[in-house]
């Protein structure tokens, strides 16, 4: 097996600058349930479909454990706290009773509705227009650079759309789906205490949708519920950094811009995996199968890399210094802007419920 290459700053720079360089960086990481190999884990459930399980042509069942969007939502907030906090502008929106949300927690980033409801709306629109009209991603990088890293679609305003540079997903292979059953038992015999009649109890017991069952007064069985999965194959996390899309970013200082965004992408991609995905689903890297980064060339050849979070942080810090991190800001949610935005969408004027 080829020994991994220690990526120098010059090599990493070339990933951002050299159009004939690698098309992507890729990480394949085997994960294990904290309970051990073969243990039951609980994937996310979706309305009307339950678990997201696909059956391949050979009969193999593949289950999504954490989707691309969910992984991005776990990775992006790493820039809220040290040591990565000063690599990006900290944009915070205040709302309600002194509550605060970071743009790093907004699902659609710079294209999120909450941004249009603040004084940042004109700046965000101008940044998207600069990209649409001139291909200049610099204003977006100064305002909300993780929108370039994890992708953004300003679907409600300018319709500017930028692809994800960092994509991560966790899947389990060759899975069997389990079911589970439970029985809810009330603490007291409420019919015996004359809260309701034995006839009411007989009619409503066992029906989860009945009024007495909804309030927890009668026995309710729950059978055939989602019981998790068992993976007979591997549970794998796949991370890809798209260098082709990165090298398409241009601006007034295009080279510094691309290196800055690459640095942020490497930090996000190299950050250790979040182990607690949801109740019943905790996974950790398999120490017996060390993950390895590879640079994938245009002809498909692969070069192993000794890439880790320390190297990523060091490179990102130098690149951020050269590009110049945009200013941090705290802005307030403006209800009038929200109402005006709704009016723009519906074609109708909305009325304030209360006077300011």
VMD Tcl script that draws the C-alpha trace (Angstrom):
set ca {
  {0.00 0.00 0.00}
  {1.33 3.44 -0.96}
  {2.40 5.56 1.97}
  {0.31 8.73 2.42}
  {1.86 12.03 1.37}
  {2.31 14.81 3.88}
  {0.55 17.76 2.16}
  {2.70 20.87 2.26}
  {1.27 24.37 2.06}
  {2.41 24.56 -1.56}
  {0.58 21.33 -2.41}
  {-2.62 22.49 -0.73}
  {-2.33 25.85 -2.53}
  {-2.19 23.96 -5.82}
  {-5.52 22.29 -5.05}
  {-7.08 25.75 -5.14}
  {-5.07 27.13 -8.07}
  {-4.13 24.36 -10.52}
  {-6.98 23.52 -12.89}
  {-5.17 20.34 -13.93}
  {-4.86 19.24 -10.30}
  {-7.03 16.74 -8.40}
  {-10.77 16.95 -8.95}
  {-11.63 16.03 -5.37}
  {-10.42 15.01 -1.95}
  {-12.19 11.99 -0.51}
  {-12.43 10.34 2.89}
  {-13.94 6.92 3.54}
  {-14.38 6.23 7.22}
  {-15.74 3.06 8.82}
  {-17.93 3.63 11.86}
  {-19.14 1.33 14.63}
  {-22.08 1.57 17.04}
  {-20.88 2.32 20.57}
  {-22.50 -0.98 21.57}
  {-20.22 -2.81 19.14}
  {-20.25 -4.30 15.66}
  {-23.66 -5.66 14.71}
  {-25.55 -3.70 17.35}
  {-28.95 -2.16 16.65}
  {-28.92 1.52 15.66}
  {-31.78 3.89 14.91}
  {-31.68 5.83 11.64}
  {-33.83 8.94 11.14}
  {-37.48 8.39 10.20}
  {-39.30 10.36 7.52}
  {-42.99 11.09 7.12}
  {-44.83 8.42 5.11}
  {-41.63 6.43 4.42}
  {-40.11 5.55 7.79}
  {-36.43 4.70 7.44}
  {-34.72 5.72 4.19}
  {-33.79 2.24 2.95}
  {-33.03 1.57 -0.71}
  {-32.84 -1.87 -2.28}
  {-30.14 -2.36 -4.93}
  {-30.61 -4.56 -8.00}
  {-28.79 -7.42 -6.25}
  {-31.12 -7.22 -3.27}
  {-28.71 -5.43 -0.94}
  {-30.45 -2.95 1.33}
  {-28.71 0.37 2.04}
  {-29.92 2.70 4.79}
  {-29.14 6.40 5.16}
  {-27.96 6.96 8.73}
  {-27.27 10.69 8.37}
  {-28.10 12.61 5.20}
  {-25.96 15.18 3.37}
  {-28.07 18.01 4.74}
  {-28.00 16.66 8.28}
  {-24.22 16.22 8.16}
  {-23.81 19.80 6.94}
  {-25.96 21.04 9.83}
  {-23.68 19.20 12.26}
  {-20.44 20.42 10.63}
  {-21.18 24.10 10.04}
  {-21.60 25.14 13.72}
  {-17.97 24.16 14.43}
  {-17.17 27.69 13.26}
  {-19.16 29.16 16.16}
  {-16.61 28.22 18.82}
  {-12.84 28.22 19.34}
  {-10.50 27.31 17.76}
  {-12.36 27.96 14.48}
  {-14.49 30.92 15.56}
  {-12.23 33.68 14.24}
  {-11.94 32.05 10.79}
  {-15.36 33.37 9.73}
  {-17.56 36.41 10.45}
  {-19.88 35.77 13.37}
  {-23.30 36.93 12.19}
  {-25.95 36.79 14.92}
  {-29.63 37.69 14.72}
  {-31.50 38.72 17.84}
  {-35.22 38.02 18.10}
  {-38.03 37.64 20.61}
  {-37.13 37.97 24.25}
  {-33.35 38.47 23.91}
  {-32.92 35.24 21.97}
  {-30.12 34.86 19.44}
  {-29.57 32.64 16.40}
  {-26.33 32.42 14.46}
  {-26.29 32.36 10.68}
  {-24.26 29.17 11.16}
  {-27.44 27.59 12.52}
  {-29.74 28.92 9.79}
  {-30.62 26.05 7.46}
  {-30.30 28.07 4.24}
  {-27.36 30.20 5.35}
  {-27.17 33.54 3.50}
  {-30.28 32.60 1.53}
  {-32.34 31.94 4.67}
  {-35.57 33.86 5.29}
  {-34.23 35.12 8.61}
  {-31.51 37.10 6.78}
  {-34.13 38.83 4.62}
  {-35.85 39.91 7.84}
  {-32.86 41.96 9.03}
  {-30.85 44.95 7.88}
  {-28.52 42.44 6.17}
  {-31.05 41.90 3.37}
  {-29.57 44.54 1.00}
  {-26.01 43.32 1.59}
  {-27.01 39.69 1.01}
  {-28.87 40.60 -2.18}
  {-25.91 42.64 -3.42}
  {-23.53 39.74 -2.70}
  {-25.71 37.28 -4.61}
  {-26.07 39.73 -7.52}
  {-22.29 40.14 -7.68}
  {-22.00 36.39 -8.10}
  {-24.79 36.20 -10.69}
  {-23.72 39.21 -12.74}
  {-19.93 39.00 -12.52}
  {-19.15 35.56 -11.09}
  {-17.66 37.37 -8.08}
  {-17.95 35.22 -4.93}
  {-15.87 37.66 -2.86}
  {-18.82 39.55 -1.29}
  {-20.41 36.27 -0.18}
  {-17.08 35.17 1.31}
  {-16.81 38.42 3.27}
  {-20.37 38.17 4.56}
  {-21.08 34.46 5.02}
  {-18.24 32.24 3.71}
  {-19.75 28.96 4.91}
  {-22.44 29.55 2.28}
  {-19.68 28.77 -0.22}
  {-18.47 25.74 1.74}
  {-21.82 24.04 2.28}
  {-23.71 25.51 -0.65}
  {-26.51 28.03 -0.82}
  {-29.56 28.71 -2.93}
  {-31.17 32.13 -2.76}
  {-34.38 30.58 -4.04}
  {-36.73 33.33 -2.83}
  {-34.82 36.39 -4.02}
  {-32.07 36.44 -6.68}
  {-32.17 32.66 -7.39}
  {-28.37 32.49 -7.19}
  {-27.26 28.93 -6.53}
  {-23.84 27.69 -5.43}
  {-23.03 23.98 -5.05}
  {-21.69 22.33 -1.91}
  {-17.92 22.10 -1.79}
  {-18.01 19.76 1.21}
  {-20.41 16.83 1.13}
  {-20.69 14.19 3.83}
  {-23.12 11.30 4.28}
  {-23.33 8.22 6.50}
  {-24.82 4.98 5.15}
  {-25.19 1.44 6.45}
  {-24.86 -1.46 4.02}
  {-26.67 -4.80 3.89}
  {-29.16 -3.94 6.60}
  {-32.06 -5.75 8.22}
  {-34.93 -3.68 9.60}
  {-36.34 -4.52 13.02}
  {-39.64 -3.73 14.72}
  {-40.52 -3.25 18.35}
  {-43.68 -3.27 20.43}
  {-44.61 -1.60 23.68}
  {-47.54 -1.40 26.06}
  {-48.62 1.75 27.83}
  {-50.14 0.98 31.23}
  {-51.89 3.74 33.20}
  {-50.85 4.19 36.81}
  {-54.40 3.84 38.16}
  {-57.70 2.22 37.21}
  {-59.47 5.49 36.48}
  {-62.73 3.79 35.60}
  {-62.69 2.15 39.03}
  {-62.31 5.63 40.53}
  {-65.39 6.79 38.58}
  {-63.44 9.23 36.40}
  {-65.28 7.65 33.47}
  {-67.42 4.54 33.02}
  {-66.33 0.98 32.38}
  {-68.18 1.26 29.05}
  {-66.06 4.28 28.04}
  {-62.96 2.40 29.09}
  {-63.92 -0.64 27.02}
  {-64.64 1.49 23.96}
  {-61.46 3.55 24.04}
  {-58.86 1.21 25.51}
  {-56.36 0.03 22.91}
  {-57.15 2.85 20.49}
  {-54.20 5.25 20.49}
  {-56.33 7.95 18.85}
  {-59.13 7.88 21.41}
  {-59.47 10.84 23.82}
  {-58.76 8.72 26.90}
  {-55.69 7.15 25.29}
  {-54.32 10.52 24.20}
  {-54.54 11.73 27.79}
  {-52.93 8.58 29.23}
  {-55.96 7.18 31.10}
  {-56.26 3.73 29.47}
  {-54.07 0.87 28.26}
  {-52.61 1.38 24.78}
  {-50.50 -1.19 22.93}
  {-48.01 -0.04 20.29}
  {-47.02 -2.85 17.94}
  {-44.92 -3.06 14.81}
  {-43.11 0.19 15.51}
  {-39.72 1.11 14.07}
  {-37.16 -0.96 15.96}
  {-33.93 0.17 14.36}
  {-31.66 -1.69 11.96}
  {-28.78 -4.13 12.09}
  {-25.99 -3.60 9.55}
  {-24.38 -6.82 8.38}
  {-22.12 -4.76 6.14}
  {-20.16 -1.64 7.00}
  {-21.42 1.63 8.38}
  {-19.48 4.21 6.36}
  {-19.06 7.95 6.36}
  {-18.10 9.40 2.99}
  {-16.70 12.94 2.79}
  {-15.91 14.67 -0.49}
  {-14.32 18.09 -1.12}
  {-15.17 19.27 -4.64}
  {-12.04 20.97 -5.98}
  {-13.49 21.55 -9.46}
  {-16.29 23.71 -8.05}
  {-13.80 25.43 -5.74}
  {-11.55 26.47 -8.62}
  {-14.53 28.06 -10.39}
  {-14.83 30.68 -7.65}
  {-13.61 34.05 -8.84}
  {-13.37 37.55 -7.45}
  {-11.20 40.62 -7.17}
  {-8.60 38.60 -5.30}
  {-9.55 35.22 -6.67}
  {-6.51 33.26 -5.57}
  {-6.74 34.40 -1.94}
  {-10.52 33.81 -2.04}
  {-10.17 30.23 -3.26}
  {-7.45 29.41 -0.74}
  {-9.56 30.89 2.07}
  {-12.63 28.86 1.10}
  {-10.46 25.76 0.67}
  {-9.08 26.26 4.17}
  {-12.59 26.45 5.61}
  {-13.60 23.39 3.60}
  {-10.66 21.39 4.95}
  {-11.46 22.41 8.53}
  {-15.07 21.29 8.12}
  {-14.14 18.06 6.34}
  {-11.41 17.07 8.81}
  {-13.40 17.86 11.95}
  {-13.92 14.63 13.95}
  {-17.29 13.04 13.29}
  {-20.17 13.91 15.63}
  {-20.80 10.62 17.45}
  {-24.27 11.30 18.89}
  {-26.56 11.45 15.89}
  {-29.85 10.85 17.70}
  {-31.34 8.71 20.47}
  {-30.29 5.13 19.87}
  {-27.67 6.09 17.29}
  {-24.18 6.74 18.59}
  {-21.33 5.79 16.26}
  {-17.57 6.16 16.53}
  {-14.68 5.58 14.10}
  {-13.47 1.99 13.93}
  {-9.88 2.02 15.28}
  {-9.18 -1.24 13.43}
  {-9.89 0.43 10.07}
  {-8.16 3.84 10.08}
  {-9.65 6.37 7.69}
  {-7.42 7.77 4.98}
  {-7.79 10.81 2.81}
  {-7.12 10.54 -0.92}
  {-6.66 13.10 -3.66}
  {-8.54 11.88 -6.74}
  {-7.01 12.89 -10.07}
  {-8.98 13.60 -13.24}
  {-7.92 10.21 -14.66}
  {-9.15 8.45 -11.52}
  {-5.79 7.72 -9.91}
  {-5.71 8.18 -6.16}
  {-2.97 9.64 -3.98}
  {-3.20 8.84 -0.25}
  {-2.84 11.89 1.99}
  {-1.82 12.36 5.60}
  {-4.46 15.04 6.16}
  {-5.86 15.82 9.60}
  {-7.63 18.58 11.53}
  {-4.35 20.09 12.72}
  {-3.03 20.63 9.20}
  {-6.41 21.90 8.07}
  {-6.58 24.45 10.88}
  {-3.03 25.67 10.24}
  {-3.65 26.13 6.52}
  {-7.05 27.79 7.08}
  {-5.56 30.28 9.52}
  {-2.89 31.40 7.06}
  {-5.39 31.61 4.21}
  {-7.86 33.61 6.35}
  {-5.10 36.06 7.21}
  {-4.24 36.56 3.55}
  {-7.85 37.01 2.42}
  {-9.13 38.98 5.41}
  {-12.09 37.72 7.41}
  {-15.21 39.86 7.05}
  {-16.57 41.80 10.04}
  {-18.78 40.15 12.65}
  {-22.19 41.67 13.24}
  {-25.23 41.42 15.47}
  {-28.48 42.47 13.86}
  {-32.11 42.38 14.93}
  {-35.01 40.53 13.40}
  {-37.39 43.11 11.94}
  {-41.03 42.06 11.86}
  {-41.88 44.77 9.33}
  {-39.30 43.36 6.92}
  {-40.80 39.91 7.42}
  {-44.29 41.24 6.69}
  {-43.03 43.10 3.62}
  {-41.31 39.93 2.41}
  {-44.57 38.02 2.75}
  {-46.32 40.78 0.85}
  {-43.78 40.51 -1.95}
  {-44.43 36.78 -2.14}
  {-48.21 36.74 -1.96}
  {-48.87 39.96 -3.80}
  {-50.91 41.15 -0.85}
  {-50.11 43.63 1.85}
  {-50.09 42.27 5.36}
  {-51.23 44.21 8.35}
  {-49.36 44.43 11.60}
  {-51.13 42.80 14.49}
  {-49.81 45.39 16.89}
  {-48.41 48.86 16.68}
  {-44.76 49.42 17.41}
}
mol new
graphics top color blue
foreach p $ca { graphics top sphere $p radius 0.5 }
foreach p [lrange $ca 0 end-1] q [lrange $ca 1 end] { graphics top cylinder $p $q radius 0.2 }
display resetview
